[in-house]
Amino acid sequence: MVKSTIEPISLQGPSELDLRQSQDLEKFLISQNLYESQTEAELREEVLGRLDGIVKEWIKGVAELQGQPIEDANANIYTFGSYRLGVHGPGADIDTLCVGPSYAKREGDFFGTEPHTMQSVLARTPGVEAFRAVTGAYVPVIEFKYSDISIDLLYAELAIPVVRHNLDIQATSTLRHCDDRSVRSLNGCRVTDMILREVPSVENFRTVLRALKLWAEKRGVYSNVTGYLGGVNWAILAAYTCKLYPNAAPSMLLSRFFWLYAQWSWPTPIMLRPIERDPSLNMPIWDPRENPRDRSHLMPIITPAYPCMNSSYNVSDCTLQVMTDEFKRGKTVCDEILLATAPSPTEWSRLFEPLPIFEGFKHYLMVEVTAANKEDFELWEGWVHSRMRLLIRSAGNMVDVRPWPKAFEPPSVEESVAEEDTLEKTKTTANGTSINGGPRCFYFIGLAKKRASTFQYGQALVIPQSKVDLTPAVNDFAHKVKDWPDRKPGMDLFVRHLLQRSLPEWVRNKNTTAAKGSGVVDGGEEEKKKRSAGGVAENGQERPSKRASIVADAEAVAAVERREDLVDWTAGGEAGPTETVAAEAVV
């Protein structure tokens, strides 16, 4: 199960029709503003050149302080993510990595407030703005804009005293004696470069990946943190398809992509190359034969560079089902496009139609995130978003769920007033902090009766229920989020169950493109950026009864009448207020 030798399915080259349809696809992608201008491309190269010069001056200063030979002092800059893959769009971040020698420490030389640190050097560099050092992240990063180009800068500290100008970080020996954070930082570049090495045609791969990123964004399945897939996941899946059809044109590759994954037998893993082992390094790798935890992964997409890991461990049963359904839809639409008698660029627009998330369900969970100020909100919203998959998984055990990965900004407080029964203007949380006036955003999860599933011979495996109690799932999610050690006064969370007709007016009047941060994401940019919002919406509909609210504080849960804690599918979306179940969590 851990070995993978990819044999092409077809070596057939493109027909004249394939080439015309590929040209139409590229014309459509260009019309969607997915390609940067030549001016912006040149500015990026110039900024990277200046950044490389800053890094080389910085390391000389560190060497002098450490008593190291200045003539040997060197640090290199590498790029990865969407920029390195060549699929970035206008305004996208450049993911960059600084690789330094053993004497240049992450804490104290790269990060830190001392004048000689990279953090301080960049902060005082002319042209640098929107500067932020995120030292507590899983992969520490410095985020900034340099001449209006957004850059995320990581650091890897090698266990060697001299970093050569021509250092090949693809060599596994580069990882020797590196700490975990350096290995993670290095592997961003190593994985990206390995993907490019594995594809038969880089240009065809780029066209397909651009199309997939746009499609996944429009259909609401681009978000690793939500349980869907992120940039590296889509890149590996696209590269795998390219290897199966090495001579195919982009239009056929895109069609074959959906055909392949609509019928893929998960959890059979996707691997671009055999999993590499290195006894001398002995780093943990993905291996379900030896690691019980790896056996629980539902949609393994394995990174090609050592140490090979599953890049899609956040996928749950419900998000896998959503993506499988979308693959099937993509296959059907692509088949129709490729069989069209008069192909044109506009035909491809059907594949990329935005998902009407607020039209497809009769029941929703609405998750509101709010804080006292913008700085607190960015931290709190990032934490809540990272925990959303807990709610998705637990609710998904009882109902079919369709989480929309983007946050929505409501109108301003002046334009929208909250419902009096649930978000009163004078309401305060348990810690006495007002919930109004600060930034906020909303996430939505579509709910549907769990579809029946059967064994091979028709024996029922799942029998849909008429009423489902979501209270335990909401309570568990609320309390786990609430227990965050860095939570501050004013950081609040509200979860409500709504019928479709009770959705806020400002939501029902917009489609999914109104989501905060909508637009094509690059290299997981959507995972990194935080959102701010103001105000709470008035839905303009009759309000659910107060008795239908579930307050997820330990003191209040015991007082709730359990018979009202149910999603009643028999209501059919037209239930009166007393039949509506509001699962509200006030944290």
C-alpha positions as CSV (number, residue, x, y, z in Angstrom):
1,M,0.0,0.0,0.0
2,V,3.0,2.3,0.4
3,K,4.5,1.7,-3.0
4,S,3.2,3.5,-6.0
5,T,4.4,3.1,-9.6
6,I,2.3,5.2,-11.9
7,E,1.7,3.6,-15.3
8,P,0.0,5.9,-17.8
9,I,-3.6,5.1,-18.7
10,S,-3.2,6.5,-22.2
11,L,-0.3,7.9,-24.2
12,Q,-2.6,9.3,-26.9
13,G,-1.8,12.9,-28.0
14,P,-4.4,15.7,-28.5
15,S,-6.7,15.9,-31.5
16,E,-7.4,19.2,-33.3
17,L,-10.6,19.4,-31.3
18,D,-8.8,18.9,-28.0
19,L,-6.4,21.7,-28.9
20,R,-9.3,24.1,-29.8
21,Q,-11.1,23.2,-26.6
22,S,-7.9,23.8,-24.6
23,Q,-7.6,27.2,-26.2
24,D,-11.2,28.0,-25.3
25,L,-10.4,26.9,-21.7
26,E,-7.4,29.2,-21.5
27,K,-9.4,32.1,-22.9
28,F,-12.0,31.6,-20.2
29,L,-9.3,31.5,-17.5
30,I,-7.8,34.7,-18.8
31,S,-11.3,36.3,-18.7
32,Q,-11.5,35.5,-15.0
33,N,-8.4,37.6,-14.3
34,L,-6.2,34.7,-13.2
35,Y,-3.0,35.9,-14.8
36,E,-0.9,38.8,-13.5
37,S,0.4,41.5,-15.9
38,Q,3.9,41.6,-17.2
39,T,4.5,44.7,-15.1
40,E,3.5,42.9,-11.9
41,A,5.6,39.9,-12.8
42,E,8.7,42.1,-13.3
43,L,8.0,43.9,-10.0
44,R,7.9,40.5,-8.1
45,E,11.3,39.5,-9.5
46,E,12.7,42.9,-8.6
47,V,11.3,42.6,-5.0
48,L,12.7,39.1,-4.6
49,G,16.1,40.3,-5.8
50,R,16.0,43.1,-3.2
51,L,14.9,40.7,-0.5
52,D,17.8,38.4,-1.3
53,G,20.2,41.3,-0.9
54,I,18.6,42.2,2.5
55,V,19.0,38.6,3.6
56,K,22.7,38.4,2.6
57,E,23.4,41.6,4.5
58,W,21.6,40.4,7.5
59,I,23.6,37.1,7.7
60,K,26.8,39.0,7.5
61,G,25.8,41.1,10.6
62,V,24.8,37.9,12.4
63,A,28.2,36.3,11.5
64,E,30.1,39.3,12.8
65,L,28.2,39.2,16.1
66,Q,28.8,35.4,16.4
67,G,32.5,35.7,15.6
68,Q,32.1,33.8,12.3
69,P,34.1,34.5,9.1
70,I,32.1,37.2,7.3
71,E,33.5,36.1,3.9
72,D,31.8,32.7,4.3
73,A,28.5,34.1,5.6
74,N,25.6,33.4,3.3
75,A,21.8,32.8,3.4
76,N,19.6,31.9,0.5
77,I,16.1,32.7,-0.5
78,Y,13.8,30.1,-2.1
79,T,10.1,30.4,-3.2
80,F,7.4,27.8,-3.0
81,G,3.6,27.6,-3.2
82,S,1.6,29.0,-6.0
83,Y,4.3,31.4,-7.1
84,R,6.9,28.6,-7.5
85,L,4.3,26.5,-9.2
86,G,3.6,29.3,-11.6
87,V,-0.2,29.4,-10.9
88,H,-0.4,32.6,-8.8
89,G,-2.8,35.4,-9.7
90,P,-2.7,39.2,-9.5
91,G,-2.0,40.4,-5.9
92,A,-1.2,36.9,-4.6
93,D,1.4,36.4,-1.8
94,I,4.8,35.1,-2.5
95,D,5.7,32.2,-0.2
96,T,9.4,32.5,0.5
97,L,11.9,30.6,2.6
98,C,15.2,31.9,4.1
99,V,17.8,29.2,4.6
100,G,20.6,30.1,7.1
101,P,23.5,28.5,8.8
102,S,23.6,26.8,12.2
103,Y,24.8,29.9,14.0
104,A,21.9,32.0,12.8
105,K,19.2,31.0,15.3
106,R,15.5,31.3,14.7
107,E,14.8,32.9,18.1
108,G,17.3,35.7,18.6
109,D,18.7,36.2,15.1
110,F,15.8,35.8,12.7
111,F,12.9,36.6,15.0
112,G,13.3,39.1,17.8
113,T,13.4,42.8,18.6
114,E,17.2,43.2,18.8
115,P,18.5,45.5,16.0
116,H,20.4,42.8,14.2
117,T,17.5,40.4,13.8
118,M,15.8,39.8,10.4
119,Q,12.5,40.9,12.0
120,S,14.0,44.3,13.0
121,V,15.9,44.7,9.7
122,L,12.8,44.2,7.7
123,A,10.6,46.4,9.9
124,R,12.9,49.4,9.3
125,T,13.4,48.8,5.6
126,P,11.9,51.5,3.4
127,G,9.0,50.3,1.4
128,V,8.0,47.6,3.9
129,E,4.5,47.9,5.4
130,A,1.8,45.8,6.9
131,F,4.5,44.1,8.9
132,R,3.7,41.2,11.3
133,A,5.8,38.5,12.9
134,V,3.8,35.4,13.8
135,T,6.3,33.5,16.0
136,G,3.8,31.2,17.7
137,A,2.5,29.6,14.5
138,Y,2.9,26.0,13.6
139,V,5.4,27.3,11.0
140,P,6.6,30.7,12.2
141,V,6.4,33.4,9.6
142,I,7.0,37.1,8.9
143,E,4.2,38.6,6.9
144,F,4.8,41.9,5.1
145,K,4.3,44.0,2.0
146,Y,7.4,45.1,0.1
147,S,6.7,47.7,-2.6
148,D,3.1,46.5,-2.6
149,I,4.1,42.8,-3.1
150,S,2.8,40.6,-0.2
151,I,5.4,38.2,1.1
152,D,5.3,35.4,3.7
153,L,8.9,34.7,4.9
154,L,9.8,31.5,6.7
155,Y,13.1,30.5,8.1
156,A,15.0,27.2,8.2
157,E,18.1,26.8,10.3
158,L,20.4,24.2,8.8
159,A,22.9,22.2,10.9
160,I,25.9,23.3,8.8
161,P,28.2,26.4,9.4
162,V,28.2,27.5,5.7
163,V,25.3,27.7,3.3
164,R,26.5,27.5,-0.3
165,H,25.0,29.7,-2.9
166,N,24.1,26.7,-5.0
167,L,22.7,24.6,-2.1
168,D,20.3,22.0,-3.4
169,I,17.6,21.7,-0.7
170,Q,16.1,18.8,-2.6
171,A,18.9,16.6,-1.2
172,T,17.5,14.6,1.8
173,S,20.8,15.3,3.7
174,T,19.7,18.9,4.0
175,L,17.3,17.8,6.7
176,R,19.9,16.2,8.9
177,H,19.8,17.4,12.5
178,C,17.3,20.1,11.6
179,D,14.5,20.9,14.2
180,D,10.9,20.1,13.3
181,R,10.0,23.7,12.3
182,S,13.0,23.9,9.9
183,V,11.9,20.6,8.4
184,R,8.4,21.8,7.9
185,S,9.7,25.1,6.4
186,L,12.1,23.3,4.0
187,N,9.4,20.9,2.9
188,G,7.2,23.6,1.5
189,C,9.9,24.2,-1.1
190,R,10.9,20.6,-1.5
191,V,7.3,19.4,-2.1
192,T,6.7,22.2,-4.6
193,D,9.8,21.5,-6.6
194,M,9.2,17.7,-6.5
195,I,5.7,18.2,-8.0
196,L,7.1,20.2,-10.9
197,R,9.7,17.5,-11.5
198,E,7.0,14.8,-11.6
199,V,4.7,16.3,-14.3
200,P,5.3,15.5,-18.0
201,S,4.3,19.0,-19.2
202,V,4.7,21.9,-16.8
203,E,2.6,24.2,-18.9
204,N,-0.3,21.8,-19.3
205,F,-0.2,21.1,-15.5
206,R,-0.3,24.8,-14.8
207,T,-3.4,25.4,-17.0
208,V,-5.2,22.5,-15.3
209,L,-4.2,23.6,-11.8
210,R,-5.4,27.2,-12.5
211,A,-8.7,25.8,-13.6
212,L,-9.0,23.5,-10.6
213,K,-8.2,26.3,-8.1
214,L,-10.9,28.5,-9.7
215,W,-13.4,25.6,-9.8
216,A,-12.7,24.6,-6.2
217,E,-13.1,28.2,-5.1
218,K,-16.4,28.7,-6.9
219,R,-17.8,25.4,-5.6
220,G,-16.8,26.0,-2.0
221,V,-14.3,23.1,-1.7
222,Y,-11.1,25.0,-1.4
223,S,-10.1,25.0,2.3
224,N,-7.8,22.6,4.1
225,V,-8.8,23.9,7.5
226,T,-12.5,23.3,6.9
227,G,-11.9,19.7,5.8
228,Y,-11.7,20.2,2.1
229,L,-8.5,20.5,0.1
230,G,-5.9,23.3,-0.1
231,G,-3.3,24.4,-2.6
232,V,-0.8,21.6,-2.3
233,N,-3.6,18.9,-2.3
234,W,-5.1,20.2,-5.5
235,A,-1.6,20.4,-7.0
236,I,-0.8,16.8,-6.2
237,L,-4.2,15.5,-7.6
238,A,-3.6,17.5,-10.8
239,A,-0.1,16.2,-11.1
240,Y,-1.2,12.7,-10.7
241,T,-3.8,13.1,-13.5
242,C,-1.1,14.6,-15.7
243,K,1.1,11.5,-15.2
244,L,-1.7,9.2,-16.1
245,Y,-2.3,11.1,-19.4
246,P,1.2,12.5,-20.2
247,N,0.4,13.6,-23.7
248,A,-3.1,14.9,-23.2
249,A,-4.1,18.6,-23.7
250,P,-5.5,20.6,-20.8
251,S,-9.1,20.3,-21.8
252,M,-8.8,16.5,-21.8
253,L,-6.7,16.5,-18.6
254,L,-9.4,18.5,-16.8
255,S,-12.1,16.1,-18.0
256,R,-10.0,13.1,-17.0
257,F,-9.4,14.7,-13.5
258,F,-13.1,14.6,-12.7
259,W,-13.6,11.2,-14.2
260,L,-10.8,9.8,-12.1
261,Y,-11.7,11.2,-8.8
262,A,-15.4,10.7,-9.2
263,Q,-14.8,7.0,-9.0
264,W,-11.6,6.8,-6.9
265,S,-11.7,4.1,-4.2
266,W,-10.7,6.1,-1.1
267,P,-8.8,5.6,1.1
268,T,-6.4,4.2,-1.6
269,P,-3.7,6.9,-1.4
270,I,-2.7,9.3,-4.2
271,M,1.2,9.2,-4.5
272,L,3.2,10.8,-7.2
273,R,6.2,8.5,-6.4
274,P,7.1,5.6,-4.1
275,I,7.4,6.7,-0.4
276,E,11.0,7.3,0.4
277,R,12.6,5.9,3.6
278,D,15.9,7.1,5.1
279,P,17.1,5.0,8.0
280,S,19.9,7.5,8.7
281,L,17.3,10.3,9.4
282,N,14.5,8.0,10.7
283,M,11.9,10.7,10.4
284,P,8.2,9.8,10.8
285,I,6.5,9.1,7.5
286,W,3.0,8.2,6.4
287,D,2.7,4.4,6.7
288,P,-0.7,2.9,7.7
289,R,1.0,-0.5,8.1
290,E,3.0,0.8,11.1
291,N,1.0,3.8,12.3
292,P,-2.5,3.1,13.5
293,R,-3.4,6.8,13.2
294,D,-2.6,6.8,9.5
295,R,-5.1,4.0,9.0
296,S,-7.9,6.4,10.0
297,H,-7.2,8.9,7.2
298,L,-10.1,9.0,4.7
299,M,-8.5,10.7,1.6
300,P,-4.8,10.3,1.8
301,I,-2.9,12.6,-0.6
302,I,0.8,12.0,0.1
303,T,3.5,14.6,-0.3
304,P,6.2,13.4,-2.7
305,A,9.3,14.8,-0.7
306,Y,10.8,13.0,2.3
307,P,9.4,12.8,4.9
308,C,6.3,11.9,3.0
309,M,3.1,12.8,4.9
310,N,-0.6,12.9,4.3
311,S,-1.4,16.5,3.3
312,S,-5.2,16.0,3.6
313,Y,-5.6,14.6,7.1
314,N,-8.4,17.1,7.9
315,V,-10.8,15.5,5.5
316,S,-13.9,14.0,7.2
317,D,-16.6,11.7,6.0
318,C,-19.0,14.5,5.2
319,T,-16.4,16.7,3.4
320,L,-15.2,13.7,1.4
321,Q,-18.8,13.1,0.3
322,V,-19.2,16.7,-0.7
323,M,-16.1,16.6,-2.8
324,T,-17.1,13.3,-4.4
325,D,-20.4,14.8,-5.4
326,E,-18.6,17.8,-6.9
327,F,-16.3,15.6,-8.8
328,K,-19.3,13.8,-10.3
329,R,-20.9,17.1,-11.2
330,G,-17.6,18.2,-12.8
331,K,-17.4,15.0,-14.8
332,T,-21.0,15.4,-16.1
333,V,-20.4,19.1,-17.1
334,C,-17.0,18.4,-18.7
335,D,-18.5,15.5,-20.8
336,E,-21.3,17.9,-22.0
337,I,-18.7,20.6,-22.9
338,L,-16.4,18.3,-24.8
339,L,-19.3,16.8,-26.8
340,A,-20.7,20.3,-27.7
341,T,-21.1,20.7,-31.5
342,A,-20.0,24.3,-31.3
343,P,-17.4,24.7,-28.6
344,S,-16.6,28.2,-27.3
345,P,-14.9,29.8,-24.2
346,T,-18.3,30.6,-22.7
347,E,-19.1,26.8,-22.6
348,W,-16.5,26.4,-19.9
349,S,-18.3,28.9,-17.6
350,R,-20.9,26.2,-16.8
351,L,-18.2,24.2,-15.0
352,F,-17.3,27.2,-12.8
353,E,-20.8,28.3,-11.8
354,P,-20.8,29.3,-8.1
355,L,-22.5,27.0,-5.7
356,P,-25.9,28.6,-4.6
357,I,-25.3,27.6,-1.0
358,F,-28.3,29.5,0.3
359,E,-30.7,27.9,-2.1
360,G,-29.8,24.2,-1.7
361,F,-30.8,23.5,1.9
362,K,-33.9,24.0,4.1
363,H,-31.8,24.0,7.3
364,Y,-28.6,25.8,8.3
365,L,-26.2,26.3,11.2
366,M,-25.1,29.9,11.5
367,V,-21.8,30.4,13.4
368,E,-21.1,34.0,14.4
369,V,-17.6,35.0,15.5
370,T,-17.1,38.4,17.3
371,A,-14.5,40.2,19.3
372,A,-13.9,43.6,20.9
373,N,-11.4,44.9,18.4
374,K,-9.7,44.0,15.1
375,E,-6.5,42.6,16.6
376,D,-8.4,40.3,18.9
377,F,-10.8,39.4,16.1
378,E,-8.0,38.2,13.8
379,L,-6.7,35.9,16.5
380,W,-10.1,34.6,17.6
381,E,-11.6,34.1,14.2
382,G,-8.5,32.2,13.1
383,W,-8.8,29.9,16.2
384,V,-12.6,29.4,15.7
385,H,-12.1,28.7,12.0
386,S,-9.4,26.1,12.8
387,R,-11.8,24.3,15.2
388,M,-14.9,24.4,12.8
389,R,-14.1,20.9,11.6
390,L,-14.9,19.6,15.1
391,L,-18.5,20.8,14.6
392,I,-18.6,19.6,11.0
393,R,-17.5,16.1,12.0
394,S,-19.8,15.7,14.9
395,A,-22.8,17.1,13.2
396,G,-21.9,15.1,10.1
397,N,-22.4,11.9,12.1
398,M,-26.1,12.7,12.3
399,V,-26.9,14.7,9.3
400,D,-25.5,15.5,5.8
401,V,-23.6,18.8,6.1
402,R,-22.3,21.2,3.5
403,P,-19.9,23.7,5.2
404,W,-19.2,26.9,3.2
405,P,-15.5,27.6,3.9
406,K,-15.6,31.4,3.6
407,A,-16.7,33.8,6.3
408,F,-19.4,36.3,5.4
409,E,-19.3,40.0,6.4
410,P,-22.6,41.4,7.5
411,P,-23.7,45.0,6.8
412,S,-22.5,47.6,9.3
413,V,-24.2,48.1,12.6
414,E,-25.9,51.2,11.3
415,E,-27.4,49.2,8.4
416,S,-28.4,46.1,10.3
417,V,-29.8,45.3,13.7
418,A,-29.7,41.9,15.4
419,E,-32.8,39.9,16.3
420,E,-34.0,41.0,19.7
421,D,-34.6,37.6,21.1
422,T,-31.1,36.2,20.4
423,L,-28.7,39.0,19.8
424,E,-30.1,41.9,21.8
425,K,-28.2,45.1,21.6
426,T,-27.6,45.3,25.3
427,K,-26.8,41.6,25.7
428,T,-23.6,40.6,27.4
429,T,-21.7,37.4,27.7
430,A,-21.0,35.4,30.8
431,N,-17.9,37.4,31.5
432,G,-19.8,40.7,31.3
433,T,-18.3,42.0,28.1
434,S,-20.6,43.5,25.5
435,I,-20.9,41.6,22.3
436,N,-21.7,44.7,20.2
437,G,-19.7,47.2,18.4
438,G,-16.7,45.0,17.5
439,P,-15.8,43.2,14.3
440,R,-17.6,40.0,13.5
441,C,-18.2,37.5,10.7
442,F,-20.5,34.5,10.0
443,Y,-20.0,31.0,8.8
444,F,-22.8,28.9,7.4
445,I,-23.3,25.1,7.2
446,G,-26.1,23.6,5.1
447,L,-27.9,20.7,6.8
448,A,-29.9,17.9,5.1
449,K,-31.3,14.6,6.2
450,K,-28.6,11.9,6.1
451,R,-28.9,10.0,2.9
452,A,-29.5,6.3,3.2
453,S,-26.6,4.0,2.5
454,T,-26.5,0.3,2.0
455,F,-24.2,-2.7,1.9
456,Q,-23.5,-4.4,-1.4
457,Y,-26.6,-6.6,-1.2
458,G,-29.0,-3.8,-0.2
459,Q,-28.8,-4.2,3.6
460,A,-29.4,-0.9,5.2
461,L,-26.3,0.7,6.8
462,V,-27.7,4.2,7.6
463,I,-31.4,4.8,8.1
464,P,-32.3,8.6,7.9
465,Q,-34.0,9.9,11.0
466,S,-37.0,12.3,11.0
467,K,-35.6,14.3,14.0
468,V,-32.0,14.8,14.9
469,D,-30.6,16.3,18.2
470,L,-27.6,18.5,17.4
471,T,-27.3,19.9,20.9
472,P,-24.4,17.6,22.0
473,A,-22.4,18.5,18.9
474,V,-23.0,22.2,19.4
475,N,-22.2,22.1,23.1
476,D,-19.0,20.1,22.6
477,F,-17.8,22.5,19.9
478,A,-18.6,25.6,21.9
479,H,-16.9,24.4,25.0
480,K,-13.7,23.2,23.2
481,V,-13.5,26.6,21.4
482,K,-14.2,28.4,24.7
483,D,-11.4,26.7,26.5
484,W,-8.7,28.4,24.3
485,P,-6.0,29.6,26.7
486,D,-5.5,32.9,24.7
487,R,-9.2,33.8,24.8
488,K,-9.8,37.4,25.9
489,P,-12.9,39.3,27.1
490,G,-15.1,40.2,24.1
491,M,-14.2,37.1,22.1
492,D,-17.6,35.5,21.6
493,L,-19.2,32.7,19.6
494,F,-22.9,32.1,18.7
495,V,-24.2,29.0,16.9
496,R,-27.9,29.0,15.7
497,H,-30.0,26.6,13.7
498,L,-32.1,28.5,11.1
499,L,-34.6,27.5,8.5
500,Q,-33.8,28.8,5.0
501,R,-36.5,31.4,5.1
502,S,-35.1,32.7,8.4
503,L,-31.6,33.4,7.0
504,P,-30.5,37.0,7.4
505,E,-31.8,39.3,4.6
506,W,-28.3,40.3,3.6
507,V,-27.3,36.7,3.1
508,R,-30.4,35.6,1.1
509,N,-29.9,38.6,-1.2
510,K,-26.3,37.6,-2.1
511,N,-24.8,34.6,-3.7
512,T,-21.6,32.8,-2.5
513,T,-19.3,35.3,-4.3
514,A,-20.2,37.7,-1.5
515,A,-18.3,35.7,1.0
516,K,-15.4,37.4,2.7
517,G,-12.2,36.6,0.9
518,S,-13.9,35.2,-2.2
519,G,-11.9,35.1,-5.3
520,V,-9.2,32.6,-6.3
521,V,-6.9,31.7,-3.5
522,D,-3.2,31.0,-4.0
523,G,-1.2,28.4,-2.2
524,G,-3.5,28.2,0.8
525,E,-3.7,32.0,1.1
526,E,-7.3,31.6,2.3
527,E,-6.0,29.6,5.2
528,K,-3.7,32.4,6.3
529,K,-5.7,35.5,6.0
530,K,-8.0,36.7,8.8
531,R,-11.3,38.5,8.4
532,S,-12.9,41.4,10.0
533,A,-16.5,42.4,10.0
534,G,-18.9,44.8,11.6
535,G,-22.5,44.5,12.7
536,V,-25.1,41.8,12.9
537,A,-27.8,41.3,10.3
538,E,-31.6,41.6,10.6
539,N,-33.2,38.7,8.8
540,G,-36.5,40.4,8.3
541,Q,-38.4,37.2,9.2
542,E,-40.3,36.0,12.3
543,R,-38.1,35.1,15.1
544,P,-37.7,31.6,16.6
545,S,-39.2,31.3,20.1
546,K,-36.9,31.9,23.0
547,R,-37.7,28.3,24.2
548,A,-36.1,27.0,21.0
549,S,-32.7,28.5,21.9
550,I,-30.0,26.3,23.4
551,V,-27.4,28.1,25.4
552,A,-24.1,26.2,25.4
553,D,-23.0,27.3,28.9
554,A,-22.9,24.5,31.4
555,E,-25.3,26.3,33.7
556,A,-27.9,26.6,31.0
557,V,-27.7,23.3,29.2
558,A,-29.4,21.4,32.1
559,A,-32.5,23.7,31.9
560,V,-33.1,23.1,28.2
561,E,-36.2,21.0,27.3
562,R,-34.7,18.1,25.3
563,R,-37.8,17.7,23.1
564,E,-37.0,21.0,21.4
565,D,-33.4,20.3,20.7
566,L,-34.2,18.6,17.4
567,V,-33.9,19.4,13.8
568,D,-37.3,18.4,12.5
569,W,-37.1,17.3,8.9
570,T,-40.9,17.0,8.8
571,A,-41.1,20.8,9.1
572,G,-40.0,20.9,5.4
573,G,-38.6,24.4,5.8
574,E,-42.0,25.8,6.5
575,A,-42.3,25.2,10.2
576,G,-43.7,27.7,12.6
577,P,-41.4,29.3,15.3
578,T,-42.1,26.6,17.9
579,E,-41.0,23.9,15.5
580,T,-37.7,25.6,14.6
581,V,-34.7,24.4,16.6
582,A,-32.1,27.1,17.4
583,A,-28.9,25.6,18.7
584,E,-27.4,28.7,20.0
585,A,-24.1,28.6,21.8
586,V,-23.1,31.6,23.9
587,V,-19.5,31.2,24.9
